[in-house]
């Protein structure tokens, strides 16, 4: 089985290259390639003689790069997260000028904030963004749009956090709101409204009527 990263996923390609640049992450990947059924992070930490937080940080990067997968399982009747290698080969097709032009993370985060606001002004916030829409909304060239569309599509949690901050301000002082109010007030599709509602309840910020 192979992990394939096509040319239209420049940020994923960059994440994979960065993940593989670490001796510890390569060692983790090597163990998981041998252990086909996967292992919990605690076992990996013992094998490598690293702390659990350090191993979890490395695993997060490998998962983000698509090289490792989290698999829910049960051991001794208890739920446990196993980590498995996503494949034994990496097939990466990257456009080097596009990779070289990837802006720093803080610039991408600022572009995301602007895009989330502008997309909602012009209609609705899409679940996924294509490069053509990125060009139109942010006035980017083709390479920049390809990079930003990839970043947007990998940043759903970050988008939710931006929307949650707006929701907390919009509903300040309220103990309860409806899902329809979240959708209407923030100009969201039901997809994003449900995600924002779930996060608001996790934070204990407000109770949501569905």
C-alpha positions as CSV (number, residue, x, y, z in Angstrom):
1,X,0.0,0.0,0.0
2,X,1.3,3.5,-0.9
3,X,0.8,7.0,0.4
4,X,0.2,9.2,-2.6
5,X,0.5,12.9,-2.6
6,X,-0.4,14.6,-5.9
7,X,0.8,17.9,-7.3
8,X,-2.3,19.7,-6.1
9,X,-1.5,19.1,-2.4
10,X,1.7,21.2,-2.0
11,X,1.2,21.7,1.8
12,X,0.7,18.1,2.4
13,X,3.9,17.4,0.5
14,X,5.7,19.9,2.6
15,X,4.3,18.3,5.8
16,X,5.5,14.9,4.7
17,X,9.0,16.1,3.9
18,X,9.1,17.9,7.3
19,X,7.8,14.9,9.2
20,X,10.5,12.7,7.6
21,X,13.3,15.2,8.5
22,X,13.3,14.1,12.1
23,X,15.3,11.1,13.3
24,X,12.7,10.3,16.1
25,X,9.8,10.4,13.6
26,X,11.5,8.2,11.2
27,X,12.2,5.8,14.1
28,X,8.5,5.8,15.0
29,X,7.5,5.2,11.4
30,X,10.0,2.3,11.2
31,X,8.4,0.6,14.3
32,X,4.9,1.1,12.9
33,X,5.9,-0.3,9.5
34,X,6.9,-3.5,11.3
35,X,3.9,-3.6,13.7
36,X,1.1,-4.0,11.1
37,X,-1.7,-4.0,13.6
38,X,-0.5,-0.7,15.2
39,X,0.6,0.3,18.6
40,X,-0.6,2.8,21.3
41,X,1.5,5.8,21.9
42,X,2.5,4.6,25.4
43,X,4.2,1.5,23.9
44,X,6.0,3.5,21.3
45,X,7.3,5.9,24.0
46,X,8.7,2.9,25.9
47,X,10.3,1.4,22.8
48,X,12.1,4.7,21.9
49,X,12.8,5.8,25.5
50,X,10.9,9.1,25.0
51,X,8.3,10.8,27.1
52,X,4.7,10.3,26.1
53,X,4.1,14.0,25.3
54,X,7.1,14.0,23.0
55,X,5.9,10.8,21.2
56,X,2.4,12.2,20.8
57,X,3.8,15.4,19.3
58,X,5.8,13.4,16.8
59,X,2.7,11.2,16.0
60,X,0.6,14.3,15.5
61,X,3.0,15.5,12.8
62,X,3.1,12.0,11.1
63,X,-0.7,11.9,11.1
64,X,-1.0,15.4,9.7
65,X,1.3,14.4,6.9
66,X,-0.8,11.4,6.1
67,X,2.0,8.9,6.9
68,X,0.4,7.5,10.0
69,X,-3.3,6.8,10.9
70,X,-5.1,6.8,14.2
71,X,-7.3,3.7,14.6
72,X,-9.8,3.3,17.4
73,X,-9.6,-0.1,19.1
74,X,-10.2,-1.9,22.4
75,X,-7.8,-3.6,24.7
76,X,-9.0,-5.4,27.9
77,X,-12.4,-4.0,27.2
78,X,-11.2,-0.4,27.3
79,X,-11.0,2.0,24.3
80,X,-7.5,2.7,23.0
81,X,-6.0,4.7,20.1
82,X,-3.7,2.7,18.0
83,X,-1.3,4.2,15.5
84,X,-0.6,2.5,12.2
85,X,1.6,3.3,9.2
86,X,-0.5,4.4,6.3
87,X,1.6,2.7,3.7
88,X,5.0,1.2,3.0
89,X,5.8,3.6,0.1
90,X,5.5,7.3,-0.4
91,X,4.7,8.5,-3.9
92,X,5.1,12.3,-3.9
93,X,4.7,14.4,-7.0
94,X,5.6,18.0,-6.1
95,X,6.0,21.2,-8.1
96,X,9.2,22.7,-6.6
97,X,8.4,26.3,-7.5
98,X,5.1,26.0,-5.7
99,X,6.7,24.5,-2.6
100,X,9.4,27.2,-2.6
101,X,6.7,29.8,-2.7
102,X,4.7,28.5,0.3
103,X,4.3,31.5,2.6
104,X,5.1,31.3,6.4
105,X,2.4,29.9,8.7
106,X,1.4,33.3,10.2
107,X,0.7,34.6,6.7
108,X,-1.4,31.6,5.8
109,X,-3.4,32.0,9.1
110,X,-4.1,35.7,8.2
111,X,-5.2,34.7,4.7
112,X,-7.5,32.1,6.3
113,X,-9.1,34.8,8.5
114,X,-9.6,37.1,5.5
115,X,-11.0,34.3,3.3
116,X,-13.5,33.1,6.0
117,X,-14.9,36.6,6.3
118,X,-15.0,37.3,2.5
119,X,-16.5,34.0,1.5
120,X,-19.4,34.6,3.9
121,X,-19.9,38.2,2.6
122,X,-20.2,36.8,-0.9
123,X,-22.5,33.9,-0.1
124,X,-21.7,30.9,2.0
125,X,-18.6,29.3,3.6
126,X,-17.8,26.2,1.5
127,X,-16.8,22.9,3.1
128,X,-13.9,22.7,0.6
129,X,-12.3,25.4,-1.4
130,X,-10.9,25.0,-4.9
131,X,-8.0,27.0,-6.3
132,X,-10.3,29.0,-8.7
133,X,-12.4,30.2,-5.8
134,X,-9.3,31.1,-3.8
135,X,-8.0,33.2,-6.8
136,X,-11.3,35.0,-7.0
137,X,-11.7,35.7,-3.3
138,X,-8.2,36.6,-2.4
139,X,-6.8,37.8,-5.7
140,X,-4.1,35.2,-5.7
141,X,-2.0,33.9,-8.7
142,X,-2.4,30.2,-9.7
143,X,0.4,28.9,-7.4
144,X,-0.6,30.9,-4.4
145,X,-4.2,29.8,-4.9
146,X,-3.2,26.1,-5.1
147,X,-1.3,26.5,-1.8
148,X,-4.1,28.3,0.0
149,X,-6.8,26.0,-1.2
150,X,-4.8,23.1,0.2
151,X,-4.3,25.0,3.5
152,X,-8.0,25.8,3.8
153,X,-9.0,22.2,3.2
154,X,-6.6,21.0,5.9
155,X,-7.7,23.7,8.4
156,X,-11.3,22.8,9.4
157,X,-10.5,22.9,13.1
158,X,-8.9,26.3,12.7
159,X,-11.9,27.6,10.8
160,X,-14.3,26.3,13.5
161,X,-12.2,28.1,16.1
162,X,-12.5,31.4,14.2
163,X,-16.2,31.0,13.9
164,X,-16.6,30.0,17.6
165,X,-14.8,33.2,18.6
166,X,-17.4,35.2,16.5
167,X,-20.3,33.2,18.0
168,X,-19.1,33.8,21.6
169,X,-19.1,37.5,20.9
170,X,-22.5,37.4,19.0
171,X,-24.2,35.5,21.8
172,X,-22.4,37.0,24.8
173,X,-24.7,36.9,27.8
174,X,-27.0,34.2,26.3
175,X,-27.4,30.9,28.1
176,X,-29.1,29.2,25.1
177,X,-29.2,29.6,21.4
178,X,-30.7,27.6,18.6
179,X,-28.8,25.9,15.8
180,X,-30.8,28.1,13.3
181,X,-29.6,31.2,15.1
182,X,-26.0,30.2,14.8
183,X,-26.5,29.4,11.1
184,X,-28.3,32.8,10.5
185,X,-26.2,35.1,12.7
186,X,-22.8,33.8,11.3
187,X,-24.1,33.2,7.7
188,X,-23.1,29.6,7.7
189,X,-24.3,26.4,6.0
190,X,-25.7,23.7,8.3
191,X,-22.4,21.8,8.1
192,X,-20.4,24.6,9.8
193,X,-23.2,25.6,12.1
194,X,-23.3,22.0,13.6
195,X,-19.5,22.1,14.1
196,X,-19.7,25.5,15.8
197,X,-22.6,24.4,18.0
198,X,-20.7,21.3,19.1
199,X,-17.6,23.3,19.9
200,X,-19.6,25.9,21.9
201,X,-21.1,23.1,24.0
202,X,-17.7,21.5,24.6
203,X,-16.4,24.9,25.9
204,X,-19.5,25.3,28.1
205,X,-20.1,28.7,26.5
206,X,-23.8,28.2,25.7
207,X,-26.4,25.5,25.4
208,X,-27.6,24.8,21.9
209,X,-31.1,23.8,20.9
210,X,-31.1,21.5,17.9
